[in-house]
Amino acid sequence: MRLIQLIKSLDSYHTDSNLKDFEVRGISCDSKLVGENFIFVAIRGIDEDGHNFIEEAIARGAEAVLIQYQVSGIRYQDKINLIKVEDTRRALARLAAEFYGNPSSKIKVVGITGTNGKTTVTYLIEAILKEANFNPAVIGTINYRFKDKVLSAKNTTPGPLELHCILSEMLKGGLDYAIMEVSSHALDQHRTEGINFYSAIFTNLTPEHLDYHKTLENYFQAKLKLFKNIGLNSFVIINNDDEYGRILKGLTPAEVITYGVENQADVMAGEIKFDIWHTEFLLTTIKGQTNFRTSLIGRHNVYNILAAVSWALREGLELPTIKSAIEKFSYVPGRLERVDAPLDFLIFLDYAHTEDALKNVISTLRQLASGRIIVVFGCGGQRDKTKRPKMGYVVSELADYAIITTDNPRSEDPEAIIEDIKKGIKKENFCVMLEREEAIRKSLSLAKSGDIILVAGKGHEDYQILKDRVIPFADRRVIEKCLKSMNY
């Protein structure tokens, strides 16, 4: 695609001279990835500013550079197209969509956002669509997958270049739907700009990412962008039991379908019962009532199922097909995932890394435990510090015993992170073990008949991010290793 054609996708731009047209071979916001006949988009990030790398991009072959503010003294400026735009993040997303042929206008993209539940809802919708003989793809926290391809997920929502490239590949593969987790960071940073969302789902909103958004209101406003900017012919699914969901209903131009347990909604669940193996509930819709039985346990998973069922019903899928898919579905990796072992106590893994998620999971397990609940957890470094004492408080109040350890400390001091967690703890029912493997081993040594161990925070992750390196670390594998060495 040629430059003149490509930049027509931008709302506005300014250049001091006539544009020199050329065949664009690629677009990048990383100067090190620029090649011949590329467009380089200079983005001001948290740690680095792309405007400082313009000369490197030109030296590597950039024929056009998009800037957000004027930069003086650029060598070779007269040899390239220097284009000023109001927001280079938005411009990058628009260029990416155009460069890859606007794939989201030819595949049904379903955006799912909220603090908790996004991953589980994507898995459930994927299962329902497969049961109905469609070919869905998923872009989410655990991985990006379509057909027989599984790609590692660097971010919950990829950057715009990767995102539109993936959607283009999905389209070529003949897929019908792209089910996509949409993070607040992605919305705030315009990563999803240029995506034509067919529908969207709102799960819930509780305090998270306040290191980035600063306030809960800012966090909500970021989520809101998905629903305010969606097309008039689209539809949205909203949790009517969530305070912010009820606000959201009046702020979107799209058709609204609600779900809930407590407040009146279009799709509801009642008579909820669950044990260690299953959850049962009565589903009520305008099409009637039916009983559901699922391997996913807990009230929070009832909400996740309601979100997926509401979407599928509005999409016109038959209730028997939906029910069959839900009842066949077994688990989501790292989401209240049971570690199967011949023990007289139970072990669960969960990705819970917020106050609300821990509250949901521990409260669910409390209703199932005949003995104690022992929780192994920590908090990530270089992430929202305000949630650390809150997470400490929730775990110490709801669990019988807590072992505080490292999560992904990144460049922060692990001991300082743990001190932040301890500030919220009012009881003496905890200990600190800095090494995560030793903390897991300690929990296993403490367990007695009827107890439940919850290893929280990392879920599906198979790595640990330390100050100077990333090491292989999967909670499940570590648990299995410890059990074997302890002769269980």
C-alpha positions as CSV (number, residue, x, y, z in Angstrom):
1,M,0.0,0.0,0.0
2,R,1.3,3.5,-0.9
3,L,1.8,6.3,1.7
4,I,-0.7,8.7,0.2
5,Q,-3.4,6.1,0.3
6,L,-2.5,4.9,3.8
7,I,-2.6,8.3,5.5
8,K,-6.1,8.9,4.3
9,S,-7.1,6.8,7.3
10,L,-5.9,9.6,9.6
11,D,-8.4,12.2,10.9
12,S,-5.9,15.0,10.2
13,Y,-2.2,15.5,9.8
14,H,0.3,18.3,8.9
15,T,3.4,18.3,6.8
16,D,5.7,21.2,5.8
17,S,6.2,20.0,2.2
18,N,4.6,17.9,-0.4
19,L,4.6,14.2,0.5
20,K,6.9,11.9,-1.4
21,D,4.8,8.9,-2.2
22,F,6.2,5.4,-1.9
23,E,5.2,1.8,-1.4
24,V,5.0,1.1,2.3
25,R,6.6,-2.2,3.3
26,G,6.0,-1.9,7.0
27,I,5.1,0.2,10.0
28,S,6.8,0.3,13.4
29,C,6.9,2.3,16.6
30,D,10.2,0.5,17.6
31,S,13.2,2.1,15.8
32,K,15.1,-1.2,15.9
33,L,12.5,-3.0,13.9
34,V,12.4,-0.4,11.1
35,G,13.4,-1.5,7.6
36,E,13.6,-0.1,4.1
37,N,10.5,1.9,3.1
38,F,8.9,1.8,6.5
39,I,6.8,4.3,8.4
40,F,8.2,5.0,11.9
41,V,5.6,6.3,14.4
42,A,7.2,8.1,17.3
43,I,5.3,7.4,20.5
44,R,6.0,8.9,23.9
45,G,5.8,6.0,26.4
46,I,6.2,5.7,30.1
47,D,9.9,4.9,30.0
48,E,11.0,5.9,26.6
49,D,10.1,8.6,24.0
50,G,10.1,7.4,20.4
51,H,10.9,11.0,19.3
52,N,14.4,10.4,20.6
53,F,14.9,7.6,18.2
54,I,13.9,9.3,14.9
55,E,17.4,9.5,13.5
56,E,18.0,5.8,14.2
57,A,14.7,4.9,12.4
58,I,15.7,7.1,9.4
59,A,19.1,5.4,9.3
60,R,17.4,2.0,9.2
61,G,15.3,2.9,6.2
62,A,12.2,4.9,7.4
63,E,10.8,6.9,4.5
64,A,8.1,8.6,6.6
65,V,8.0,9.6,10.3
66,L,4.9,10.5,12.3
67,I,5.5,12.8,15.2
68,Q,3.3,14.3,17.9
69,Y,5.4,17.3,18.6
70,Q,8.1,19.2,16.7
71,V,11.7,17.9,17.1
72,S,14.5,20.2,16.1
73,G,17.9,19.2,14.5
74,I,16.9,16.0,12.9
75,R,19.5,14.9,10.4
76,Y,18.3,13.7,7.0
77,Q,14.9,15.4,7.6
78,D,14.8,16.7,4.1
79,K,15.1,13.1,2.7
80,I,11.9,11.8,4.4
81,N,8.3,12.6,5.0
82,L,7.9,14.2,8.4
83,I,4.2,14.1,9.3
84,K,2.7,15.7,12.5
85,V,-0.4,14.4,14.0
86,E,-2.3,15.2,17.2
87,D,-1.9,11.8,18.8
88,T,0.7,9.3,17.5
89,R,-0.9,6.4,19.4
90,R,-4.2,6.9,17.7
91,A,-2.5,7.4,14.3
92,L,-0.5,4.2,14.7
93,A,-3.7,2.2,15.3
94,R,-5.5,3.8,12.3
95,L,-2.5,3.1,10.1
96,A,-2.3,-0.5,11.3
97,A,-6.0,-1.1,10.5
98,E,-5.6,0.4,7.0
99,F,-2.3,-1.4,6.3
100,Y,-3.8,-4.8,7.1
101,G,-7.0,-4.1,5.2
102,N,-9.4,-3.3,8.1
103,P,-9.9,-7.0,9.0
104,S,-12.2,-6.3,11.9
105,S,-14.9,-5.1,9.4
106,K,-14.9,-8.6,7.9
107,I,-14.9,-10.7,11.1
108,K,-17.2,-10.5,14.1
109,V,-15.0,-9.1,16.9
110,V,-16.4,-9.5,20.4
111,G,-14.7,-7.3,23.0
112,I,-14.8,-8.3,26.7
113,T,-13.8,-5.9,29.5
114,G,-14.0,-5.7,33.2
115,T,-11.8,-6.2,36.2
116,N,-12.4,-9.9,36.7
117,G,-13.9,-12.7,34.6
118,K,-12.6,-11.6,31.1
119,T,-10.6,-14.8,30.4
120,T,-13.2,-17.2,31.6
121,V,-15.9,-15.5,29.5
122,T,-13.7,-15.8,26.4
123,Y,-13.2,-19.5,27.0
124,L,-17.0,-20.0,27.5
125,I,-18.0,-18.1,24.3
126,E,-15.4,-20.0,22.4
127,A,-16.8,-23.3,23.6
128,I,-20.4,-22.3,22.8
129,L,-19.4,-21.2,19.2
130,K,-17.5,-24.4,18.6
131,E,-20.5,-26.4,19.8
132,A,-22.6,-24.5,17.2
133,N,-20.0,-25.5,14.5
134,F,-18.4,-22.0,14.1
135,N,-14.7,-21.3,13.9
136,P,-13.9,-18.8,16.7
137,A,-10.5,-17.3,17.7
138,V,-9.4,-15.9,21.0
139,I,-7.1,-13.0,21.9
140,G,-6.6,-12.9,25.6
141,T,-4.4,-13.1,28.7
142,I,-3.4,-16.7,28.5
143,N,-2.7,-16.8,24.7
144,Y,-3.8,-15.9,21.3
145,R,-5.3,-18.9,19.5
146,F,-7.0,-19.8,16.3
147,K,-7.4,-23.1,14.5
148,D,-4.3,-25.0,15.3
149,K,-2.1,-22.0,16.1
150,V,-1.4,-20.9,19.7
151,L,0.7,-17.7,20.2
152,S,2.1,-16.5,23.5
153,A,0.3,-13.5,24.9
154,K,2.7,-10.6,25.8
155,N,-0.2,-8.4,26.8
156,T,-3.9,-9.1,27.5
157,T,-4.6,-6.9,24.5
158,P,-1.8,-6.7,21.9
159,G,-0.5,-3.4,20.4
160,P,-2.3,-2.2,17.3
161,L,0.2,-3.5,14.8
162,E,0.2,-7.0,16.2
163,L,-3.5,-6.9,16.8
164,H,-4.5,-6.0,13.2
165,C,-1.9,-8.5,11.9
166,I,-3.4,-11.3,14.0
167,L,-7.0,-10.3,12.9
168,S,-5.8,-10.4,9.3
169,E,-4.4,-13.9,9.8
170,M,-7.6,-15.0,11.4
171,L,-9.6,-13.7,8.5
172,K,-7.4,-15.5,6.0
173,G,-8.0,-18.7,8.1
174,G,-11.7,-18.5,7.5
175,L,-12.6,-17.7,11.1
176,D,-16.1,-16.4,12.0
177,Y,-15.5,-14.7,15.3
178,A,-12.6,-13.1,17.2
179,I,-13.3,-13.1,21.0
180,M,-11.0,-10.5,22.6
181,E,-10.1,-9.5,26.1
182,V,-9.9,-5.7,26.1
183,S,-7.8,-4.2,28.9
184,S,-8.2,-0.7,30.3
185,H,-4.6,0.0,29.3
186,A,-5.4,-0.9,25.7
187,L,-8.4,1.4,25.7
188,D,-6.6,4.3,27.3
189,Q,-3.6,3.9,24.9
190,H,-5.8,3.6,21.8
191,R,-4.6,0.1,21.0
192,T,-8.1,-0.9,19.9
193,E,-8.6,2.2,17.7
194,G,-9.7,1.1,14.3
195,I,-11.3,-2.1,15.6
196,N,-14.9,-2.4,14.5
197,F,-16.5,-4.2,17.5
198,Y,-19.5,-6.3,16.6
199,S,-20.5,-6.6,20.3
200,A,-19.0,-6.0,23.8
201,I,-19.4,-7.4,27.3
202,F,-18.9,-5.7,30.6
203,T,-18.2,-8.1,33.6
204,N,-17.6,-5.9,36.6
205,L,-15.4,-3.1,37.9
206,T,-13.4,-3.0,41.2
207,P,-10.2,-1.2,42.1
208,E,-7.3,-2.3,40.0
209,H,-4.4,-0.7,38.0
210,L,-4.7,2.5,40.1
211,D,-0.9,2.9,39.7
212,Y,-1.7,3.7,36.1
213,H,-5.2,5.2,36.2
214,K,-4.8,7.0,39.5
215,T,-8.5,7.0,40.4
216,L,-11.3,4.5,40.1
217,E,-13.2,7.1,38.0
218,N,-10.4,7.2,35.5
219,Y,-10.3,3.4,35.4
220,F,-14.0,3.4,34.6
221,Q,-13.7,6.1,31.9
222,A,-11.1,3.9,30.2
223,K,-13.5,0.9,30.2
224,L,-16.3,3.2,29.1
225,K,-14.5,4.0,25.8
226,L,-15.4,0.5,24.5
227,F,-19.1,1.0,25.0
228,K,-19.3,4.7,24.0
229,N,-17.5,4.2,20.7
230,I,-19.3,1.0,19.6
231,G,-21.5,1.2,16.6
232,L,-25.2,1.8,16.7
233,N,-25.9,-1.5,15.1
234,S,-23.9,-3.4,17.7
235,F,-25.1,-4.9,21.0
236,V,-23.6,-4.9,24.5
237,I,-24.0,-7.3,27.4
238,I,-23.8,-5.7,30.9
239,N,-23.7,-7.1,34.4
240,N,-26.7,-5.4,36.1
241,D,-25.6,-6.3,39.6
242,D,-22.5,-4.2,39.2
243,E,-22.8,-0.5,40.1
244,Y,-20.7,0.6,37.2
245,G,-22.6,-1.7,34.9
246,R,-25.8,0.1,35.7
247,I,-24.2,3.4,35.0
248,L,-22.9,2.1,31.7
249,K,-26.3,1.2,30.5
250,G,-27.2,4.8,29.9
251,L,-23.9,5.7,28.2
252,T,-23.8,3.4,25.2
253,P,-25.6,4.0,21.9
254,A,-25.8,0.2,21.3
255,E,-28.6,-2.2,22.2
256,V,-28.2,-3.4,25.9
257,I,-28.8,-6.9,27.2
258,T,-28.4,-7.3,31.0
259,Y,-27.6,-10.3,33.2
260,G,-27.6,-10.7,37.0
261,V,-28.4,-12.7,40.1
262,E,-29.7,-10.0,42.5
263,N,-31.2,-7.2,40.3
264,Q,-33.8,-7.8,37.6
265,A,-32.1,-8.5,34.3
266,D,-32.9,-10.0,30.9
267,V,-30.9,-13.2,31.8
268,M,-30.8,-14.3,35.4
269,A,-29.6,-17.2,37.6
270,G,-31.3,-18.4,40.7
271,E,-31.4,-21.4,43.1
272,I,-27.6,-21.5,43.0
273,K,-25.9,-24.5,44.6
274,F,-22.4,-25.7,44.4
275,D,-20.0,-28.3,45.8
276,I,-16.3,-29.1,45.2
277,W,-17.0,-30.5,41.8
278,H,-20.0,-28.7,40.3
279,T,-22.3,-25.6,40.3
280,E,-26.0,-25.9,39.6
281,F,-28.5,-23.0,39.0
282,L,-31.8,-22.2,37.3
283,L,-31.4,-20.0,34.2
284,T,-34.3,-17.7,33.5
285,T,-34.6,-15.9,30.1
286,I,-37.4,-14.5,28.0
287,K,-37.4,-17.9,26.3
288,G,-38.1,-19.7,29.5
289,Q,-36.2,-21.5,32.3
290,T,-33.7,-24.3,32.3
291,N,-31.4,-25.9,34.8
292,F,-27.6,-25.6,34.3
293,R,-24.9,-27.9,35.7
294,T,-21.2,-26.8,35.3
295,S,-17.8,-28.0,36.4
296,L,-16.9,-24.3,37.2
297,I,-17.5,-23.7,40.9
298,G,-18.6,-20.6,42.7
299,R,-20.9,-17.7,42.5
300,H,-18.4,-15.6,40.4
301,N,-18.4,-18.3,37.8
302,V,-22.2,-18.1,37.6
303,Y,-21.8,-14.5,36.6
304,N,-19.2,-15.5,34.0
305,I,-21.6,-18.1,32.6
306,L,-24.4,-15.6,32.5
307,A,-22.3,-13.2,30.5
308,A,-21.5,-15.9,27.9
309,V,-25.1,-17.2,27.8
310,S,-26.5,-13.7,27.4
311,W,-24.2,-13.0,24.5
312,A,-25.0,-16.4,22.8
313,L,-28.7,-15.9,23.1
314,R,-28.6,-12.4,21.6
315,E,-26.5,-13.8,18.8
316,G,-29.3,-16.2,18.0
317,L,-27.8,-19.5,19.2
318,E,-30.1,-22.2,20.4
319,L,-30.4,-22.7,24.2
320,P,-29.8,-26.5,24.0
321,T,-26.6,-25.9,22.1
322,I,-25.5,-23.3,24.7
323,K,-26.4,-25.6,27.6
324,S,-24.5,-28.5,26.0
325,A,-21.3,-26.4,25.6
326,I,-21.4,-25.1,29.2
327,E,-22.0,-28.5,30.7
328,K,-19.2,-30.1,28.7
329,F,-16.7,-27.3,29.5
330,S,-14.3,-28.4,32.2
331,Y,-11.9,-25.6,33.3
332,V,-9.9,-22.5,32.4
333,P,-6.2,-22.8,33.0
334,G,-5.2,-21.1,36.3
335,R,-8.8,-20.1,37.2
336,L,-9.8,-22.0,40.3
337,E,-8.0,-24.9,38.7
338,R,-7.9,-28.1,40.8
339,V,-4.7,-30.0,41.1
340,D,-5.7,-33.6,40.9
341,A,-3.8,-35.8,43.3
342,P,-4.7,-38.7,45.7
343,L,-4.7,-36.6,48.8
344,D,-7.1,-36.1,51.7
345,F,-6.8,-32.3,51.2
346,L,-7.5,-30.2,48.1
347,I,-5.2,-27.8,46.1
348,F,-6.4,-25.1,43.8
349,L,-4.6,-22.6,41.6
350,D,-6.0,-19.2,40.8
351,Y,-4.9,-16.1,39.0
352,A,-6.6,-13.9,41.6
353,H,-4.4,-10.8,42.1
354,T,-6.9,-8.2,43.3
355,E,-8.7,-7.7,46.5
356,D,-12.1,-8.6,44.9
357,A,-10.8,-11.6,43.1
358,L,-9.3,-13.1,46.2
359,K,-12.5,-12.4,48.2
360,N,-14.6,-14.2,45.5
361,V,-12.3,-17.2,45.4
362,I,-11.7,-17.6,49.1
363,S,-15.4,-17.1,49.9
364,T,-16.3,-19.8,47.4
365,L,-13.8,-22.3,48.9
366,R,-15.0,-21.4,52.4
367,Q,-18.4,-22.8,51.6
368,L,-16.7,-26.1,50.5
369,A,-14.0,-26.6,53.1
370,S,-14.6,-29.0,56.0
371,G,-11.2,-28.0,57.3
372,R,-8.9,-24.9,57.1
373,I,-8.1,-22.7,54.1
374,I,-4.4,-22.0,53.6
375,V,-3.5,-19.4,51.0
376,V,-0.1,-18.8,49.4
377,F,0.0,-15.4,47.7
378,G,2.1,-12.3,47.0
379,C,1.8,-9.1,45.0
380,G,3.4,-8.1,41.7
381,G,6.2,-5.5,41.7
382,Q,5.8,-2.2,39.6
383,R,2.1,-2.5,39.9
384,D,-0.7,-0.8,41.9
385,K,0.8,-0.5,45.4
386,T,-2.5,0.6,47.0
387,K,-4.0,-2.9,46.6
388,R,-1.3,-4.7,48.6
389,P,-2.6,-4.0,52.1
390,K,-6.1,-4.6,50.9
391,M,-5.2,-8.0,49.6
392,G,-3.4,-8.8,52.8
393,Y,-6.4,-7.8,54.8
394,V,-8.8,-10.0,52.7
395,V,-6.6,-13.1,52.8
396,S,-6.0,-12.8,56.6
397,E,-9.6,-12.2,57.4
398,L,-11.1,-14.9,55.1
399,A,-8.5,-17.6,55.2
400,D,-7.3,-19.6,58.3
401,Y,-3.6,-19.2,57.5
402,A,-1.6,-17.2,54.9
403,I,1.9,-17.7,53.6
404,I,3.1,-14.4,52.0
405,T,5.7,-14.8,49.3
406,T,6.9,-13.4,46.0
407,D,4.7,-13.1,42.9
408,N,6.5,-11.3,40.0
409,P,8.6,-8.7,42.0
410,R,10.2,-7.3,38.8
411,S,12.6,-4.5,39.8
412,E,11.1,-3.9,43.2
413,D,12.5,-5.3,46.4
414,P,10.4,-8.4,47.3
415,E,10.7,-7.7,51.0
416,A,9.4,-4.2,50.6
417,I,6.4,-5.5,48.6
418,I,5.7,-8.0,51.5
419,E,5.9,-5.1,54.0
420,D,3.2,-3.3,52.1
421,I,1.0,-6.4,52.2
422,K,1.5,-6.8,56.0
423,K,0.3,-3.2,56.6
424,G,-3.3,-4.4,56.0
425,I,-3.1,-7.5,58.2
426,K,-4.8,-7.3,61.6
427,K,-4.3,-11.0,62.7
428,E,-1.3,-13.2,63.5
429,N,-2.4,-16.0,61.1
430,F,0.4,-15.7,58.6
431,C,4.1,-16.2,58.0
432,V,6.5,-14.9,55.3
433,M,8.5,-17.1,53.1
434,L,10.3,-15.1,50.4
435,E,11.0,-18.0,48.0
436,R,7.7,-19.0,46.3
437,E,8.7,-22.7,45.9
438,E,9.4,-22.9,49.6
439,A,6.1,-21.2,50.4
440,I,4.2,-23.7,48.4
441,R,6.2,-26.6,50.1
442,K,5.3,-25.1,53.5
443,S,1.6,-25.0,52.7
444,L,1.7,-28.7,51.7
445,S,3.4,-29.6,54.9
446,L,0.8,-27.8,57.0
447,A,-2.2,-29.3,55.2
448,K,-4.4,-31.8,57.1
449,S,-7.4,-33.9,56.1
450,G,-10.2,-31.7,54.8
451,D,-8.1,-28.6,54.3
452,I,-7.9,-26.6,51.1
453,I,-4.8,-24.9,49.8
454,L,-5.1,-22.0,47.4
455,V,-2.0,-20.9,45.5
456,A,-3.0,-17.5,44.2
457,G,-1.7,-14.7,42.0
458,K,0.0,-16.4,39.0
459,G,-2.5,-18.9,37.8
460,H,-1.6,-20.0,34.3
461,E,1.8,-18.3,34.2
462,D,4.8,-20.4,33.6
463,Y,7.5,-17.8,34.5
464,Q,8.5,-15.5,37.3
465,I,9.8,-12.0,36.6
466,L,12.7,-11.1,38.9
467,K,14.8,-7.9,38.9
468,D,17.4,-9.0,36.4
469,R,15.9,-12.0,34.7
470,V,12.8,-14.1,33.9
471,I,12.9,-17.7,35.2
472,P,10.7,-20.7,34.4
473,F,8.2,-21.0,37.2
474,A,4.7,-22.7,37.0
475,D,2.8,-23.1,40.3
476,R,1.3,-26.4,39.1
477,R,4.6,-27.9,38.2
478,V,6.2,-26.7,41.5
479,I,3.3,-28.2,43.5
480,E,3.7,-31.5,41.7
481,K,7.5,-31.4,42.3
482,C,6.9,-30.7,46.0
483,L,4.4,-33.5,46.4
484,K,6.7,-36.0,44.8
485,S,9.7,-35.0,47.0
486,M,7.4,-35.1,50.1
487,N,6.4,-38.7,49.1
488,Y,2.7,-37.9,48.7
